[in-house]
Amino acid sequence: MLSDNDIQTFNRDGAIVLRNQLSSAWLQRIEEAIERDIAKPAPFFHGYVATGGSGRFHGNLRIWETDPDFREFCLHSNLPELAANILGCDRINLLYDQLFVKEPSTPNTTRWHNDQPYWPIRGRDVVSFWMSPDGVSKDSGSLEFISGSHKWGMMFQPERFGDTAAHDDYERNPDYVDMPDIDASRDDYDIISWDLNPGDIYVFHAMTVHSAGGNLRNDARRRGYAVRYVGDDIRYDARPGTNEHLRSVDYADGDVLTGPRFPQAWPR
């Protein structure tokens, strides 16, 4: 399932693609769970206003906590073992999961960012898996990554990915820096990307700078689903500027992420 070359490439570039990792049975369960959340969103729904009034951008997170199929997938699929092998960790805990559904003709882009500034954690042992029950291509919103950016050591100031009902901006963290205008100077960066078939997975580090295009197709959906895992060296971080829905009053700065909120997924 995972070669030494995959691990070396992940460590070097901060992002890889793994082909044919998910069975048709898992894909069907994920697809059905996504449709349930769209029809009746879980508590942390944060859908975005569609750019120009076209299409629909459905977002949600921590959906494993309320949907049994998402929970089963996060804790009992092959992903936790993959995370342990990629990170070289003895223990893997679930951080959270997230939906990014761009319906046909939804031009909303996902701005360039790295994930860890949004999350109340510190450490290096953290990885995301991103998949879709749909084929994903450049014109339907495939992800792009800047190769090696996970080694920059730069925490970029979080920003909203679009207009939401709350219109909440992220608290400014004085240790963060602003994201440069990458699209204005794309040739200055080593940008990598892959199309996905159902069953394929993007695998990337939480510090890897990445973005996604809008779904410009009028005949295809892009139902993205991401699961994030943490390993041995990750600790809770109470710094300012993180996502309020990912914080927890049950954890103090420096605590190990464990317990019902961050359940152990590997070893089972």
TORMARVO-70358 format. One line per 8 residues: number of its first residue (from 1); for each residue x, y, z of N, C-alpha, C. Coordinates in Angstrom, 1 decimal, decimal comma, always signed. Each point is the difference from the previous one (the first is absolute). Layout:
<nodes>
NUM = X Y Z X Y Z X Y Z | ...
</nodes>
This chain:
<nodes>
1 = +0,8 -1,2 +0,0 -0,8 +1,2 +0,0 +0,9 +1,3 +0,0 | +1,1 -0,1 +0,6 +0,9 +1,2 +0,1 +1,4 -0,5 -0,1 | +0,8 +0,7 -0,9 +1,3 -0,4 -0,3 +1,0 +0,9 +0,7 | +1,3 -0,4 +0,1 +1,0 +0,9 +0,6 +0,1 +1,3 -0,8 | -0,2 -0,2 -1,3 +0,1 +1,2 -0,9 -1,1 +1,0 +0,3 | -1,2 -0,5 +0,3 -1,1 +0,8 +0,4 +0,3 +0,9 +1,2 | +0,6 -0,7 +1,0 +0,3 +0,7 +1,3 +1,1 +1,0 -0,3 | +1,0 -0,4 -0,8 +1,1 +1,0 -0,3 -0,5 +1,2 -0,7
9 = -0,9 -0,2 -1,0 -0,6 +1,1 -0,8 -0,8 +0,9 +0,9 | -0,8 -0,6 +0,9 -0,8 +0,8 +1,0 +0,9 +0,8 +0,8 | +1,1 -0,5 +0,5 +0,9 +0,7 +0,9 +0,7 +1,1 -0,8 | +0,2 -0,2 -1,3 +0,7 +1,0 -0,8 -0,9 +1,1 -0,5 | -1,2 -0,4 -0,5 -0,9 +0,9 -0,7 -1,1 +0,5 +0,9 | -0,4 -0,7 +1,0 -1,1 +0,3 +0,9 -1,4 -0,4 -0,6 | +0,0 -0,6 -1,1 -1,3 -0,5 -0,6 +0,3 -1,1 -1,0 | -0,9 -1,0 +0,0 +0,1 -1,1 -0,9 -1,4 -0,4 -0,4
17 = -0,2 -0,8 -1,0 -1,3 -0,6 -0,3 +0,2 -1,6 +0,1 | -1,0 -0,6 +0,6 +0,0 -1,5 +0,1 -1,2 -0,4 -0,8 | +0,3 -1,0 -0,9 -1,1 -0,4 -1,0 -0,7 -1,3 +0,6 | -1,3 -0,1 -0,3 -0,8 -1,2 +0,3 +0,1 -0,4 +1,4 | -0,2 +0,9 +0,9 +0,1 -0,3 +1,4 -1,3 -0,4 +0,7 | -1,1 +0,5 -0,6 -1,3 -0,2 +0,6 -0,9 -1,0 -0,8 | -0,6 -0,9 +0,6 -0,9 -1,0 -0,6 -1,3 +0,7 -0,5 | -0,7 -0,7 -0,9 -1,2 +0,5 -0,4 -1,0 +0,1 +1,1
25 = +0,1 -0,9 +1,0 -0,9 +0,0 +1,1 +0,2 +1,2 +0,9 | +1,3 +0,4 +0,2 +0,2 +1,2 +0,8 -0,4 +1,2 -0,8 | +0,2 +0,1 -1,2 -0,4 +1,1 -0,8 -1,5 +0,2 +0,0 | -0,8 -1,1 +0,0 -1,4 +0,1 +0,0 -0,5 +0,5 +1,4 | +0,7 -0,4 +1,1 -0,4 +0,4 +1,3 +0,3 +1,5 +0,2 | +1,2 +0,4 -0,5 +0,3 +1,4 +0,1 -0,9 +0,9 -0,8 | -0,3 -0,5 -1,3 -1,0 +0,8 -0,8 -1,3 +0,2 +0,7 | -0,5 -1,1 +0,5 -1,3 +0,1 +0,7 +0,0 +0,9 +1,2
33 = +1,1 -0,1 +0,8 +0,2 +0,9 +1,1 +0,0 +1,4 -0,3 | +0,7 +0,3 -1,1 +0,1 +1,4 -0,5 -1,4 +0,5 -0,4 | -0,8 -0,8 -0,7 -1,3 +0,4 -0,3 -0,9 +0,3 +1,2 | +0,2 -0,8 +1,0 -0,7 +0,2 +1,3 +0,3 +1,3 +0,6 | +1,3 +0,4 +0,0 +0,4 +1,2 +0,6 -0,5 +1,2 -0,8 | +0,0 -0,1 -1,4 -0,5 +1,1 -0,8 -1,5 +0,2 +0,3 | -0,8 -1,1 +0,1 -1,4 +0,1 +0,3 -0,3 +0,5 +1,4 | +0,8 -0,4 +1,0 -0,2 +0,4 +1,3 +1,3 +0,2 +0,7
41 = +0,6 +1,2 -0,1 +1,4 +0,2 +0,4 +0,2 -0,2 +1,5 | +1,1 -0,6 +0,3 +0,5 -0,1 +1,4 +0,3 +1,4 +0,6 | +0,2 +0,0 +1,3 +0,0 +1,3 +0,7 +1,0 +1,1 -0,5 | +1,1 -0,5 -0,6 +1,1 +1,0 -0,3 +0,0 +0,4 -1,5 | -1,2 -0,1 -0,6 -0,2 +0,4 -1,4 +0,5 +1,5 -0,2 | +0,8 +0,2 -1,0 +0,5 +1,3 -0,4 +0,0 +0,2 -1,5 | -1,1 -0,3 -0,6 -0,1 +0,2 -1,4 +0,3 +1,5 -0,4 | +0,6 +0,1 -1,2 +0,4 +1,3 -0,5 -0,9 +0,6 -1,1
49 = -0,2 +1,3 +0,0 -0,7 +0,6 -1,0 +0,7 -0,2 -1,4 | -0,8 -0,5 -0,9 +0,6 -0,3 -1,3 +0,4 +1,3 -0,8 | +1,2 +0,0 -0,5 +0,5 +1,1 -0,7 -0,9 +0,4 -1,2 | -0,4 +1,2 -0,1 -0,9 +0,4 -1,1 -1,4 -0,6 +0,0 | -0,3 -0,6 +1,2 -1,3 -0,6 +0,1 -0,2 -1,3 -0,7 | +1,1 -0,6 -0,5 -0,1 -1,2 -0,8 +0,4 -1,2 +0,8 | -0,8 -1,1 -0,1 +0,4 -1,2 +0,6 -0,2 +0,0 +1,5 | +0,7 -0,9 +0,7 -0,2 -0,2 +1,5 +1,3 -0,6 +0,5
57 = +0,5 +0,6 +1,1 +1,2 -0,5 +0,7 -0,4 -0,4 +1,4 | -0,1 -1,3 +0,3 -0,4 -0,5 +1,3 +1,3 -0,4 +0,7 | +0,1 +0,5 +1,3 +1,2 -0,3 +0,8 -0,5 -0,5 +1,4 | +0,7 -0,9 +0,6 -0,3 -0,4 +1,3 +1,2 -0,7 +0,6 | +0,0 -0,1 +1,4 +1,1 -0,7 +0,6 -0,4 -0,7 +1,3 | +0,8 -0,9 +0,5 -0,3 -0,8 +1,1 -1,3 -0,8 -0,2 | -0,1 -0,5 -1,2 -1,3 -0,7 -0,3 +0,1 -1,5 +0,4 | +1,2 -0,5 +0,3 +0,1 -1,3 +0,5 -0,7 -0,2 +1,3
65 = -0,1 +1,1 +0,8 -0,6 +0,0 +1,3 -1,5 -0,3 +0,0 | -0,6 +0,2 -1,1 -1,5 -0,2 -0,1 -0,4 -1,0 -1,1 | +0,9 -0,4 -0,9 -0,4 -0,9 -1,0 +0,8 -1,3 +0,1 | -0,7 -1,2 +0,2 +0,7 -1,2 +0,3 +0,9 -0,5 -1,2 | -0,4 +0,3 -1,2 +0,9 -0,4 -1,1 +1,2 +0,8 -0,1 | +0,0 +1,3 +0,2 +1,2 +0,8 +0,1 +0,9 -0,5 +1,1 | -0,7 -0,3 +1,2 +0,8 -0,4 +1,1 +0,7 -1,3 -0,3 | -0,7 -1,0 -0,6 +0,6 -1,3 -0,3 +1,1 +0,2 -1,0
73 = -0,1 +0,9 -0,9 +1,0 +0,2 -1,0 +1,3 +0,6 +0,7 | -0,2 +1,0 +0,8 +1,1 +0,7 +0,6 +0,8 -0,9 +0,9 | -0,7 -0,9 +0,7 +0,6 -0,9 +1,0 +0,4 -1,4 -0,4 | -0,7 -0,5 -1,1 +0,2 -1,4 -0,3 +0,2 -0,3 -1,4 | +0,3 +1,0 -0,8 +0,5 -0,2 -1,4 +1,5 -0,2 +0,0 | +0,6 -0,1 -1,1 +1,5 -0,1 -0,1 +0,8 +1,3 +0,3 | -0,8 +1,1 +0,1 +0,7 +1,3 +0,2 +0,9 +0,1 +1,2 | -0,5 -0,4 +1,2 +0,9 +0,1 +1,2 +1,3 -0,7 -0,1
81 = +0,0 -1,2 -0,6 +1,2 -0,8 -0,2 +0,9 +0,7 -1,0 | -0,6 +0,6 -1,1 +0,8 +0,8 -0,9 +0,7 +1,2 +0,7 | -0,8 +0,6 +0,8 +0,5 +1,2 +0,7 +1,2 -0,4 +0,9 | -0,1 -1,1 +0,7 +1,1 -0,5 +0,8 +1,3 -0,3 -0,8 | -0,2 -0,6 -1,2 +1,1 -0,3 -0,8 +0,6 +1,2 -0,6 | -0,8 +1,0 -0,4 +0,5 +1,2 -0,7 +0,8 +0,8 +1,1 | -0,6 +0,2 +1,2 +0,6 +0,8 +1,0 +1,1 -0,7 +0,8 | +0,0 -1,4 -0,1 +1,0 -0,7 +0,8 -0,3 +0,0 +1,5
89 = -1,3 +0,0 +0,3 -0,5 +0,2 +1,4 -0,5 -1,3 +0,6 | +0,1 -0,2 +1,3 -0,5 -1,2 +0,7 -1,5 +0,2 +0,3 | -0,5 +1,2 +0,1 -1,4 +0,3 +0,3 -0,6 +1,0 -0,9 | -1,2 -0,2 -0,4 -0,7 +1,0 -0,9 -1,4 +0,3 +0,6 | -0,3 +1,2 +0,1 -1,3 +0,5 +0,5 -0,7 +0,8 -1,1 | -1,3 -0,1 +0,0 -0,8 +0,8 -0,9 +0,0 +1,4 +0,5 | +0,3 +1,0 -0,9 -0,2 +1,4 +0,3 -1,4 +0,4 -0,3 | -0,4 +0,0 -1,3 -1,4 +0,2 -0,4 -0,1 -0,3 -1,5
97 = -1,3 +0,1 -0,5 -0,2 -0,2 -1,4 -0,8 +1,2 -0,5 | -0,1 +0,2 -1,4 -0,5 +1,2 -0,6 -0,5 -0,3 -1,4 | -1,1 +0,7 -0,3 -0,6 +0,0 -1,3 +0,2 +1,3 -0,8 | +0,3 -0,2 -1,3 +0,1 +1,2 -0,9 -0,7 -0,4 -1,3 | -1,3 +0,2 -0,1 -0,8 -0,4 -1,2 -0,3 +1,2 -0,9 | +0,6 -0,1 -1,2 -0,2 +1,1 -1,0 -0,9 -0,6 -1,1 | -1,3 +0,4 +0,0 -0,9 -0,4 -1,0 +0,4 +0,5 -1,4 | -0,6 -0,6 -1,1 +0,3 +0,5 -1,3 -0,2 +1,5 -0,1
105 = +0,9 +0,6 -0,8 +0,0 +1,5 -0,3 +0,1 +0,8 +1,3 | +0,9 -0,5 +0,9 +0,3 +0,8 +1,2 +1,4 +0,5 -0,1 | +0,2 +1,3 -0,4 +1,3 +0,5 -0,3 +0,9 +0,3 +1,2 | -0,5 -0,2 +1,3 +0,7 +0,3 +1,2 +1,4 -0,7 +0,0 | +1,1 +0,8 +0,1 +1,3 -0,6 +0,2 +0,2 -0,2 +1,5 | +1,0 -0,9 +0,3 +0,4 -0,1 +1,4 +1,4 +0,7 +0,1 | +0,1 +1,1 +0,7 +1,2 +0,8 +0,1 +1,2 -0,8 +0,4 | +1,2 +0,5 -0,4 +1,3 -0,7 +0,4 +0,1 +0,2 +1,5
113 = +0,4 -1,1 +0,7 +0,1 +0,0 +1,4 +0,8 -1,2 +0,4 | +0,5 +0,0 +1,3 +0,4 -1,3 +0,6 -1,0 -0,2 +1,2 | -0,2 -1,3 +0,3 -1,1 -0,3 +0,9 +0,3 +0,2 +1,5 | +1,3 -0,3 +0,4 +0,2 +0,0 +1,4 -0,2 +1,3 +0,8 | +0,2 +1,2 -0,7 -0,4 +1,2 +0,7 -1,5 +0,1 +0,5 | -0,8 -0,8 -0,7 -1,5 +0,0 +0,4 -0,2 -0,9 +1,1 | +0,9 -0,9 +0,4 -0,3 -1,1 +0,9 +0,7 +0,3 +1,4 | -0,6 -0,3 +1,1 +0,6 +0,2 +1,3 +0,9 -1,1 +0,4
121 = +1,0 -0,2 -0,8 +1,0 -1,1 +0,2 +1,4 +0,6 -0,3 | +1,0 -0,7 +0,6 +1,4 +0,3 -0,4 +0,8 -1,4 -0,1 | +1,0 +0,0 -0,8 +0,7 -1,2 -0,3 +0,1 -0,3 -1,5 | +0,7 -1,0 -0,4 +0,2 -0,3 -1,4 -0,8 -1,3 -0,5 | -0,4 -0,8 +0,9 -0,6 -1,3 -0,4 -1,5 +0,2 -0,3 | -0,3 +0,5 -1,1 -1,4 +0,2 -0,4 -0,2 -0,1 -1,5 | -1,0 -0,7 -0,4 -0,2 -0,3 -1,5 -1,5 +0,1 -0,3 | -0,3 +0,4 -1,2 -1,4 +0,0 -0,5 -0,1 -0,9 -1,2
129 = -1,2 -0,6 -0,1 -0,4 -0,8 -1,2 -1,2 +0,6 -0,6 | +0,0 +0,2 -1,3 -1,1 +0,7 -0,7 -0,4 -0,9 -1,1 | -1,3 -0,2 -0,1 -0,5 -0,9 -1,0 -1,4 +0,5 -0,5 | -0,5 -0,7 -1,1 -1,3 +0,4 -0,5 -0,6 -1,3 -0,7 | -1,4 -0,1 +0,2 -0,6 -1,1 -0,8 -0,2 +0,4 -1,5 | +0,4 +1,2 -0,3 -0,1 +0,5 -1,4 +1,4 +0,1 -0,6 | +0,1 -0,1 -1,3 +1,3 +0,3 -0,7 +0,3 +1,5 +0,2 | +1,2 +0,3 +0,3 +0,4 +1,4 +0,2 +1,1 +0,4 -1,0
137 = -0,2 +1,1 -0,6 +0,9 +0,5 -1,0 +0,2 +1,5 +0,2 | +0,9 +0,6 -0,8 +0,3 +1,4 +0,2 -1,2 +0,8 -0,2 | -0,9 -0,3 -0,9 -1,1 +0,8 -0,3 -1,2 -0,2 +1,0 | +0,2 -1,1 +0,8 -1,1 -0,2 +1,1 +0,5 +0,3 +1,4 | +1,3 +0,5 +0,1 +0,4 +0,4 +1,3 +1,1 -0,9 +0,7 | +0,9 -0,5 -0,8 +1,1 -0,8 +0,6 +0,9 +0,8 +0,9 | +0,6 -0,6 +0,9 +0,9 +0,7 +0,9 +1,4 +0,2 -0,6 | +0,6 +1,2 +0,3 +1,4 +0,3 -0,4 +0,8 +0,1 +1,3
145 = +1,3 -0,4 +0,0 +0,9 +0,1 +1,1 +1,3 +0,6 -0,4 | +0,6 +0,7 +0,9 +1,4 +0,6 -0,3 +1,0 -1,0 +0,6 | +0,7 -0,7 -0,9 +0,9 -1,0 +0,5 +1,1 +0,6 +0,9 | +0,2 -0,7 +1,1 +1,0 +0,4 +1,0 -0,5 +1,1 +1,0 | -1,2 +0,5 -0,2 -0,4 +1,2 +0,9 -0,2 -0,4 +1,4 | -0,2 -1,3 +0,3 -0,1 -0,4 +1,4 +1,3 +0,1 +0,8 | +1,1 +0,3 -0,7 +1,3 +0,2 +0,6 +0,3 +1,5 +0,2 | -0,9 +0,9 -0,5 +0,3 +1,4 +0,1 +0,0 +0,5 +1,5
153 = -0,7 -0,7 +0,8 -0,1 +0,4 +1,4 -0,9 +1,3 +0,2 | -0,9 +0,3 -0,9 -0,8 +1,2 +0,0 -1,4 -0,3 +0,3 | -0,6 +0,7 +1,0 -1,4 -0,1 +0,3 -0,7 +1,1 -0,6 | -0,8 -0,2 -1,0 -0,7 +1,1 -0,7 -1,3 +0,3 +0,7 | -0,3 +1,3 +0,1 -1,2 +0,5 +0,6 -1,2 -0,6 -0,6 | -0,9 -0,7 +0,8 -1,2 -0,5 -0,5 -1,0 +1,1 -0,5 | -0,7 -0,4 -1,0 -1,0 +0,9 -0,6 -1,2 -0,9 -0,3 | -1,2 +0,7 +0,0 -1,2 -0,7 -0,4 +0,1 -0,5 -1,5
161 = -0,6 -1,1 -0,3 +0,0 -0,6 -1,3 -1,2 +0,6 -0,9 | -0,8 +0,8 +0,6 -1,1 +0,6 -0,7 -1,0 +0,6 +1,0 | -1,0 +0,6 -0,5 -1,0 +0,5 +0,9 -0,9 -1,1 +0,6 | -0,2 +0,1 +1,3 -0,8 -0,9 +0,7 -1,1 +0,8 +0,8 | -0,9 -0,7 +0,6 -1,1 +0,7 +0,7 +0,6 +0,9 +1,1 | +1,1 -0,5 +0,7 +0,5 +0,7 +1,1 +1,0 +1,1 -0,4 | +0,6 -0,1 -1,1 +0,9 +1,0 -0,5 +1,1 +0,3 +1,0 | +0,5 -1,1 +0,7 +1,0 +0,2 +1,1 +1,4 +0,0 -0,7
169 = +0,8 +0,9 +0,4 +1,4 +0,0 -0,4 +0,8 -0,6 +1,1 | +1,2 -0,5 -0,4 +0,9 -0,7 +0,9 +0,7 +1,1 +0,8 | +0,2 -0,3 +1,3 +0,8 +0,9 +0,8 +1,4 +0,0 -0,5 | +0,6 +1,2 +0,0 +1,4 +0,2 -0,5 +1,0 -0,6 +1,0 | +0,9 -0,8 -0,5 +1,1 -0,5 +0,8 +1,3 +0,7 -0,4 | +0,6 +0,6 +1,0 +1,2 +0,8 -0,4 +1,2 -0,8 -0,5 | -0,1 -1,3 +0,2 +1,1 -0,9 -0,4 -0,2 -0,5 -1,5 | -1,2 +0,3 -0,5 -0,3 -0,5 -1,4 +0,4 +1,1 -1,0
177 = +0,1 -0,5 -1,2 +0,4 +1,0 -1,1 -1,1 -0,1 -1,1 | -0,2 +1,0 -0,8 -1,0 +0,0 -1,0 +0,5 -0,9 -1,2 | -1,0 -0,6 -0,6 +0,3 -0,9 -1,2 +0,3 +0,9 -1,2 | +1,1 -0,2 -0,7 +0,3 +0,8 -1,2 -1,0 -0,3 -1,1 | +0,0 +0,8 -1,0 -0,9 -0,2 -1,1 +0,7 -1,0 -1,0 | -0,3 -1,3 +0,3 +0,6 -1,1 -0,7 -0,4 +0,0 -1,4 | -1,3 +0,2 -0,3 -0,5 -0,1 -1,3 +0,6 +1,1 -0,9 | +0,5 +1,1 +0,5 +0,6 +1,1 -0,8 +1,4 -0,4 -0,4
185 = +0,6 -1,0 +0,7 +1,4 -0,4 -0,4 +0,1 -1,5 +0,1 | -0,8 -0,7 -0,6 -0,1 -1,5 +0,0 +1,3 -0,6 -0,4 | +0,7 +0,6 -1,0 +1,3 -0,6 -0,5 +1,1 +0,0 +1,1 | -0,2 +0,8 +1,1 +1,0 +0,0 +1,0 -0,1 -1,2 +1,0 | -1,0 -0,8 -0,2 -0,3 -1,1 +0,9 -0,1 -1,3 -0,7 | +0,4 -1,1 +0,7 -0,1 -1,3 -0,6 -1,4 -0,5 +0,4 | -1,0 +0,2 -0,9 -1,4 -0,4 +0,3 -0,3 -1,3 -0,6 | -0,5 -0,9 +0,8 -0,3 -1,4 -0,4 -1,5 -0,3 +0,2
193 = -0,6 -0,8 -0,9 -1,4 -0,3 +0,1 -0,2 -1,4 -0,7 | -1,1 -0,6 +0,3 -0,4 -1,2 -0,6 -1,5 +0,0 -0,2 | -0,5 -0,6 -1,1 -1,4 -0,4 -0,1 -0,3 -1,2 +0,9 | -1,2 -0,2 +0,5 -0,3 -1,1 +0,8 -1,1 -0,8 -0,7 | +0,1 -1,3 +0,1 -1,2 -0,9 -0,3 -0,6 -0,4 +1,4 | -1,2 -0,4 +0,0 -0,6 -0,5 +1,3 +0,9 -1,2 +0,5 | +0,3 +0,1 +1,3 +0,9 -1,0 +0,6 +1,4 +0,6 +0,2 | +0,4 +1,0 -0,7 +1,3 +0,7 +0,1 +0,0 +1,0 +1,2
201 = +1,2 +0,3 +0,6 +0,0 +0,8 +1,2 +1,2 +1,0 -0,2 | -0,2 +1,3 +0,3 +1,0 +0,9 +0,2 +0,5 -0,2 +1,5 | +1,3 +0,0 +0,2 +0,6 -0,1 +1,3 +0,9 +1,2 +0,2 | -0,2 +0,8 +1,0 +0,9 +1,2 +0,1 +0,1 +0,4 +1,5 | +1,2 +0,7 +0,2 +0,3 +0,4 +1,4 -0,8 +1,3 +0,3 | -0,2 +0,2 +1,3 -0,8 +1,2 +0,4 +0,7 +1,3 -0,2 | +1,3 +0,0 -0,3 +0,7 +1,2 -0,3 +0,2 +0,3 -1,5 | -0,4 -1,0 -0,8 +0,1 +0,2 -1,4 -1,0 +1,0 -0,5
209 = +0,5 +1,0 -0,8 -0,8 +1,1 -0,6 -0,8 -0,6 -1,1 | -1,3 +0,2 -0,1 -0,8 -0,6 -1,0 -1,3 +0,9 -0,3 | -0,6 -0,3 -1,1 -1,2 +0,7 -0,4 -0,9 -1,0 -0,9 | -1,1 +0,5 -0,4 -0,9 -0,7 -0,9 -0,8 +0,9 -0,9 | -0,2 -0,4 -1,2 -0,7 +0,8 -0,9 -1,5 -0,2 +0,2 | -0,8 +0,9 -0,7 -1,5 -0,2 +0,0 -0,4 -1,2 -0,8 | -1,2 -0,4 +0,1 -0,6 -1,0 -0,9 -0,6 +0,7 -1,1 | +0,7 +0,1 -1,1 -0,5 +0,7 -1,2 -0,8 -0,9 -1,0
217 = -0,1 -1,2 +0,4 -0,8 -0,9 -0,9 -1,5 +0,1 +0,4 | -0,8 -0,2 -1,0 -1,5 +0,1 +0,2 -0,6 -1,4 +0,0 | +0,9 -1,0 -0,1 -0,5 -1,4 +0,0 +0,6 -0,9 +1,0 | +0,7 +0,5 +1,0 +0,7 -0,8 +1,0 +0,0 +0,7 +1,3 | -0,1 -0,8 +1,1 +0,1 +0,5 +1,3 +1,4 -0,3 +0,5 | +0,4 +0,7 +1,1 +1,3 -0,2 +0,6 -0,2 -0,1 +1,5 | -0,2 -1,2 +0,5 -0,3 -0,2 +1,4 +1,3 -0,4 +0,7 | +0,7 +0,9 +0,5 +1,2 -0,2 +0,7 -0,2 -0,4 +1,5
225 = +0,7 -1,0 +0,4 +0,0 -0,4 +1,4 +1,4 -0,2 +0,6 | +0,3 +0,7 +1,1 +1,3 -0,1 +0,5 +0,0 -0,5 +1,5 | +1,0 -0,8 +0,3 +0,1 -0,6 +1,4 +1,5 +0,4 +0,4 | +0,1 +0,5 +1,2 +1,3 +0,4 +0,6 +0,4 -0,8 +1,2 | +1,2 -0,4 +0,0 +0,5 -0,9 +1,1 +1,3 +0,7 +0,6 | +0,2 -0,3 +1,3 +1,2 +0,5 +0,7 +0,7 -1,2 +0,6 | +1,3 +0,2 +0,2 +0,9 -1,0 +0,5 +0,6 +0,4 +1,4 | +1,2 -0,6 +0,2 +0,6 -0,1 +1,3 +0,3 +1,4 +0,6
233 = +0,5 +1,0 -0,8 +0,5 +1,2 +0,6 -1,0 +1,1 +0,0 | -1,2 -0,2 -0,4 -1,0 +1,1 +0,0 -0,6 +0,3 +1,4 | -0,1 +1,2 +0,3 -0,5 +0,5 +1,3 -1,1 +1,1 -0,3 | -0,9 +0,1 +0,9 -1,0 +1,1 -0,1 +0,7 +1,3 +0,2 | -0,4 +1,0 -0,9 +0,6 +1,3 +0,0 -1,1 +1,1 +0,2 | +0,1 +0,8 +1,0 -1,1 +1,0 +0,3 +0,3 +1,3 -0,6 | +0,9 +0,1 -1,0 +0,4 +1,3 -0,5 -1,2 +0,7 -0,7 | +0,0 +1,3 -0,2 -1,1 +0,7 -0,7 +0,0 -0,3 -1,5
241 = -1,1 +0,2 -0,6 -0,1 +0,0 -1,4 -0,5 -1,3 -0,6 | -0,3 -1,0 +0,8 -0,5 -1,3 -0,5 -1,5 -0,1 -0,2 | -0,5 -1,0 -0,6 -1,4 -0,2 -0,3 -0,8 -0,3 +1,3 | -1,0 +0,8 +0,4 -0,7 -0,1 +1,2 -0,6 -1,4 +0,1 | -0,5 -0,6 -1,1 -0,7 -1,2 +0,1 +1,0 -1,2 +0,2 | +1,3 +0,2 -0,1 +0,9 -1,0 +0,2 +0,7 +0,0 +1,4 | -0,3 +1,1 +0,7 +0,6 +0,1 +1,4 -0,9 -0,8 +0,9 | +0,5 -0,2 +1,2 -0,7 -0,7 +1,1 +0,4 +0,5 +1,3
249 = -1,0 +0,3 +0,9 +0,3 +0,4 +1,3 +0,5 -1,1 +0,9 | -0,1 -1,3 -0,5 +0,4 -1,1 +0,7 +1,5 -0,3 -0,1 | +0,7 +0,8 -0,8 +1,5 -0,2 -0,2 +0,7 +1,3 +0,4 | +1,1 -0,2 +0,7 +0,9 +1,2 +0,4 +1,2 +0,0 -1,0 | +0,6 +1,1 -0,1 +1,2 +0,1 -0,8 +1,0 -1,0 +0,4 | +0,5 -0,8 -1,0 +1,0 -1,0 +0,2 -0,6 -1,4 +0,2 | -1,3 -0,2 +0,1 -0,6 -1,3 +0,2 +0,1 -0,9 -1,2 | +0,2 -1,3 +0,2 -0,1 -1,0 -1,1 -1,4 +0,0 -0,5
257 = -0,2 -0,2 -1,3 -1,3 -0,1 -0,6 -0,5 -1,4 +0,2 | -0,9 -0,3 +0,8 -0,6 -1,3 +0,2 -1,4 +0,1 +0,6 | -0,6 -1,1 +0,4 -1,3 +0,1 +0,5 -1,1 +0,0 -1,1 | -1,3 +0,2 +0,4 -1,1 -0,1 -0,9 +0,1 +1,0 -1,2 | +0,5 +1,2 +0,3 +0,1 +1,0 -1,1 +1,0 -0,3 -1,0 | +1,1 -0,7 +0,4 +1,1 -0,3 -0,9 +0,4 -1,5 +0,2 | -0,9 -0,9 -0,5 +0,1 -1,4 +0,4 +1,2 -0,7 -0,7 | +0,6 -0,9 +0,7 +1,1 -0,8 -0,6 -0,5 -0,9 -1,1
265 = +0,6 +0,1 -1,2 -0,4 -0,7 -1,2 +1,0 -1,1 -0,3 | +1,2 +0,1 +0,5 +1,1 -1,1 -0,3 +1,0 +0,1 +1,1 | +0,4 -1,2 +0,6 -0,6 -1,3 -0,3 -1,4 -0,1 +0,5 | -0,8 -0,9 -0,6 -1,4 -0,1 +0,4 -0,1 -0,7 +1,3
</nodes>
